[in-house]
Structures are given as C-alpha cells and as structure tokens.
Amino acid sequence: MEAAVVSVIIPVYKTEAYLKECMDSVLKQDYPALEIVLVDDGSPDRCPQLCDQYADEYENIQVVHQENRGLGLSRNSGMEASHGKYIVFLDSDDCLDGEKAVSLMVKRAEEKHADIVTGGFRRFNEHMLSEVNVHHLHDGEYTRTVDFRFKGFYMYGHLAYNWGKMYRREFLEKHDLKCRAYPFTQDKAHNMACCAYKPIYAFIDESVYLYRVNEESVTFRYKENFMPVWISIASDFHAFLKERGIKNSYGDLMAFHIFFGSFFLVKQELQFKKHGIWESVKMLSKYGKDPFVKKAMTALAKGHYVRKINVLSWRVVIQAASLLFSLHLYLPFAAGIALLRKLQVDERITKARYRKK
C-alpha cells in the first residue's frame, strides 16, 4: 500500500535563529511521504532566503511568500498550497520530537480512522528539556462529553493547540474549517470549531512535539487587546454555531473560555503592570459589563456545565469564583488569584501536567 502523503505546514516569521533546528527535526523523520510547505509571512529577516534555499535543495519542499498576515492565515495559505491526506502544523521556532513523530501519528490515524490525532509534547529551550506533558484523554464516546472538552481545552489544554496534532484534510475541507486570524489564541478558536463537527479523536502518549519556551514570543507579552479578542473568540464561536446550524450549543466551551479569561486578565495585570490588584479590579469590572461575559459567568455560578466535570476541586473553584464575579465582588476575586499565585498553585498545576499517567 502506498504511504499517505503528510503535509507539514510551517509558517515562518522572524525565526531566523531557530529555523534550521526546526527543519532538521522534519527532515530526519522516518516517514517516507512528507511534503513540507514553508510559508514566509513577510518576514523582515533572512528567513525568506533561507526558505528558498531549502526549496532549492529538497524536491519535497515548497515555499509560499506573502505579505504579513499572521499565524492563522499563514496556516491557511499553507493548507491551500499542500496536497497531503494529513496535515501537521509546526511553528518555525519549535520542532518535531524524534524521528518517529509523524509515523506514530499516521499509524494511529489509520488505526482509528481518526480526523484528529493528538500526542504528548515536551517544552524546551537552550537551558532545559521537560518531561512529557501527557494528555490524560481517551477516545470513543467520552469525546462527546463536557468533561472531555473541559479537560482537553482547559484543564490540560492539549485540544486547544494546532501544534502537536495531525488533521485529516478531508475532515477540514468538508466542513470548511480554516484557521482563525486572531492575534493570539487562534489555535483554540480553530479547534473549538473542529470540535463542533464531532471529529473522531485519537490519542498517543508519546511526545511528538517540542514546544520552545521563548519569552520573546506573543505568548509572553502584555496584551493590550486581551479583553476584546478574548470575548470575540467566544461570541464568534456562538455566531459560527448559529450560522452553521449546529444544534448542540456547546455553551460549556464558551462559558469556560470566558471564565478562564477572568483569571488571565488578573494574572496579566499582576505579572506585567505596577498597578497590581486595583488595576485587576478595574479590568474585571470592565470585563463583567460585557453581556456575553455576564451570561456565561452567571450560568457557571448556578452550576450549569460545572456539574458535568469529573474533578471535584475544579467544580468547587469554578462555581465559587463565578459566584464572586457575578456578585461584582471583584476585589476578593482578584485577591484570591493573587494568593494562588503567591502560593505558586498555578506553577504546581502546570508541573503536574508533566507527570506520567
């Protein structure tokens, strides 16, 4: 049987220092039928020339040059130029983990007839390499539950990323599931839309991806536009479901997204701004005035969706915090998050994700 072609799509922007390491990880894959699409997103450094050099040297590499459009739309450009049965997204400052990363995902996709395969990942930079961040998820009917969506998108987060996955092209094209153009969190928006079409998920425990901890990336910067973008992701998803005639409301995905937005608002103010608690209260008050936020937090405060989460500690935290928020008790809400940060609870939760099952 002829091997299914896998398209590895790599948007490239200002990653001259990392591109060789990224490309080496793809070129050493043991899977025989790889197509590599480099999308030069108007990078102002030497990345465009480096991409062309790779295309000149390897027959299975092509380059798309475009004006700067952002990560999500660059992935779409790569998909349009590619031909593979399966699609793997790789950020150009990251790497595939080991020479079997692609073959492991293809094998599981074929075994399970999966639309989306998710593997584990490791974090790395020039100073460290973490243990494997395992997903703690399983396939079958469980993937249709609120608990699966909560754990996959929020508690562990593996479903929220475009990287570390393999997508079946037929599934994406059939439902016109393109990547989103948001300046951040575009991965989650895309995968929420994918989830709404009830894909067949499959999982592997092995790490297939190396995520670079790069403090110069968008992830680690203060986001002035955090609030409008975060709310838009939820409200746009609501509009998407309505436009597509999808009957399941997926209100849990939107409500939990809004809930964690309140935490990230406070965390961002505490981490980057001198104003601290009082600026956090100001931002929470503004956030709470949005009708979409108000509706979501009220629903969680009443226990909607929360009761369907299997982890008791998260049920208690979410309902209690949502109640404080709904009562406009923003000061104790922000102070509680500050205390959790001081006790390094968030760091311990993150580290726990890297323990083996």
N, C-alpha and C positions, 0 to 999 in steps of 0.2 A: 504494500500500500504506500502511495506517495505521501510524504510528510506534509502536513498542513502548513501553509506559509504563515509565519507570525510577523506582524509589522511592529517594530519598536519605534515609537514616535518620541522624539527628543526636542522639545522647544529649547532654543539657545538664546540667552540674553545676559551679557556681562559675566560670563563664567569662563573666561579665558584660562584662568588658573586651574580650573577643575575639569575642563572638557576632555583632556587626554585620559585621565583616570576613569571618567565616565565611559568613554568609548572603548577603552581597554576591557572594561567589565562586560561589554556587549560583544565585542569581537572574540572573546575567549569562550563564549557559550558553546556547549557541545551539541546544541540543536542544529540540524543541518539546513533548515529552510528559513533563514532570517532575512527580513527586509528591514533596512534601517532608514528612517526618514528624519533628517535634521532640519528643523525649522528655525532659520535665522530670523529672529523677531526684531530686525533693525538694530542689532547690537552695535554699539559705537566703538568697541574694541577690535581685536584681531579675530574674533570668533567667526565672522563671515568668511575670511580667508582660510581659516582652519577647517571649517565645514567643507569648503570647496576642495581642499587638499584631500580630505577623507574620500569624497566622492570620486576624485580622480584616481585614487589608489584602489578603491574597492568597488566591484561591479554591483554589489547589493546595497550600496548607499546612494541615496539621492538627497539633494538639498532644495529646500524651498526658501527663497529670500522674500521678505515682505517688510513693509513699514511696521513700526512698533504697534502691536495690537494687544499685548498682554498674554498671560499664560493660557487662559481658557481658549481664546480664539486661535492661538497658535496650535493648540492641540487639534482643533477642528481643521485647520489648514493641513496638518499632518495626516489626519484621517482621510481627507479628500484626495490627497496625493498617494495614499497607500493602497495596497491590494490584498493584504493578508486576511485569512479566515479569522484570525485572532489579533487583538490589538493590546499592546503593552505600552503604558505611558511611563516615561523615565525623565525626571528632571535632570538638567545637564550639570548640576553640582552634586548629584547623587550617583549611586552605582547599583548594578545588579549584584546580588550576594552569591558568589560562587558560580562555577561554570554550568551548573545544572538548573539554575533558576528558571529559565524558560522551559526546558524539557519537563521539569516537575509540574509546572502549571498546565502545560499541554496535556500531559498524561492524565491529570485529574479532570481537566475539562472534557476529555474524550470519554473517560470512565463514567462520569456523572452526567454527560450531555449538558454541561453547565453553561450558563450565559455569563456568569461572573465567577472567577476563581480568586480567592483571597489567601495570601500566605502571611507568614510572620515577617518581621523586619528587625534590623538592628540599627542603632544610632551610632554615629562615628564622627570623628574629626581627627586632626593631626595628633591629638593628645589621648584619645580613648576609643574603645570599641565596646559597646554594651553587650549584655546577654540578649537573647532573642525575646522580642516583645510578641508574645503569643496571643492569639485572638480569642480563645475561650468560647468559640462559637461552633455550632454544628449545623448540618444541612437538614433537609426534609421539611416536614410540616411546621417545625419550630420556626422557620424563616418567615412565617406569616404572622407572627405574634408581636405584641407590643414589647415584650421582654427582649426579643431578638433585636428589634430596632433600637431600643434604648441602649442595650449593651454594645451593639455594633456601631452605632453612631456617636454615643456619648460616654458610656462607662469605659469602654476600651478604645473606641474610635476607629477601628480598622475599616469599617464600611464607609467612613467619611472621606477617605483619600482616593484619588485616582491612581496614585502610585502603589506598588506592591500588589497589583491585580492583573488579571488577564480578562479582557472582554471579548465576547463573541461578536464579530462585526454584524452578523445577520440580526442579532437582537437590537443593537444600537440603531441600525438603519431602518429596521421595520417600524420602530417607534419614534424615529427622528429624535434621538437622544444625543444632542450635541452638548459640548462643554459650555459653561457659562462665562460671562465676561466680567464678573465682579472682580474688584481689585484684590480681594482676599476671600478665603472660604469658598472659592468657586468649586473646589472638589466636592465639598459636602452638598452644595446645591445640585450638582450634576448627579451625584449618587442617590440623593433623595428622589429625583425624577426617575432614575433607573429602578429604584425600589418600588415605586408606584405601579410599575408594569409587571410586578411579581416574577422577577427573574429566577431561574434555577441557580442557586448559590452552591458553591463547593469550596472546601477549605483544605489547606495543607498546613501542617505545623512547622515545617522547615522555614527558615528565613530565606526570602527571595529578593530582599531589597535592603540596601544600605542607605539610610537617611542621614545626610550630613547636618550636623548641628552648626549652623552658620549664623552667627549673631548679626551679620550684616544683611540678612535676608528680610523680606517683608514680615515674616512671622514674628521677628523680634523687635519690630519698630512700633513706636506710638502711632496709633491710627486715629487721626482727627475725624475721619468719616466713619468711625466704627458703628455708631448708632444707626444712621440711615441705611448703611449697607446691610447690617445685621437684620434689621427689621424687613428690608426689601427681600432678603432671601426667603423669609417665612411667608410674606404676603404674596410674592411672586409664585411661590410653590402652590399656595392656595388658588391663585388665578390659573396656574397650569393645570391643576386637577379639574377645575371647573371647565376650562376650555377643552380639555381632552375628554370630558365626560366620564371621568374615573369616579366611580360611586363611593369607594372607600375613602373617607375624608382624610385619613392619615393625620388626624388632629394631634396625635401624640408626637409625631415628628416635629410639627410646628411648635407645639407648646414647650417641649423640652428644649428646642433650639432657642426659643425666647427666654426660657428660664436660665440657661447657661450663659446667655448674653448678659444678664444682670450680674453674674459672677465675674465675667470677663471685663465688664465696664469698671467694676470696683478694682479688680486686680490691676488693670491698666493704669488707673489713677494712682494707686499705691506704689506701683513699680516705677512709673516714669515721671509723675508730677509731684511738685513740692506741696501741693495743697492737701494731699492725703485724704483723710476721712471726709472733711467738709466738701471738698470737690467731688468726692464719690457720691455723697448725699445729693448734691446738686444734679449730677448726671443721672442718678437713679430716679429723681423726681421728674426730670425731663423724659426719661425712658418710659416711666409709668403713665405719662399723659397720652401716649400713643394708643389709639383704640384697639389695635391688634395685640399689643403687649398686655393691655388691661384685661382683655378677654382671655388670653392664654393663661396669665397668672391667676386669675380668678378660678378658672377651671381646675388648675393644679391644686389650689388652696382647698377646693371642695373634694379633692381626691380623685378627680377624673384622670384616667390613664395611669396615675400613680399606683393604684391598687393592683395593676397588672404587671408590675415589676416584681421579680422574684427576690431581690435583695432588700431585706428589711431596713438596713441602715440608710439606703438611698431613698426608700419610701418616706422615712421619717424626716430626713433632711429636706427633701424637695417640698413636701407638704407644709412643713413648719416655715421654711424660708418663703414660700409662696404666700403663706398667710400673712407674714410680716409685711411683705411687699404690698399685698392687696390692701392692707390697713394703712398704707403710707408710712409705716414705721421704718423709714429708710436709714435712720441713724443706727439703731440696733442691728439692722440688716448688714450695713457696711462694717460695723464694728465686729460683728460675728465673722465676716470673711477675713478681716484684718487679723483677728485672733487665730483663725485657722492657718493663715499664712505664717504668723509668728511661731506657731507650734509646728510648722512645716508639714502639716497634714497633706497639703496638695503634693508636696515632694514625695511623701511616703506612698501616696496613691499612685503616683507616676512610677516610682520604683517597683511597686508591687506588680505592675503590668509586665515586668521583665522576668518574673519568676516562672519557672516551668509549671505545667499543669499538674 
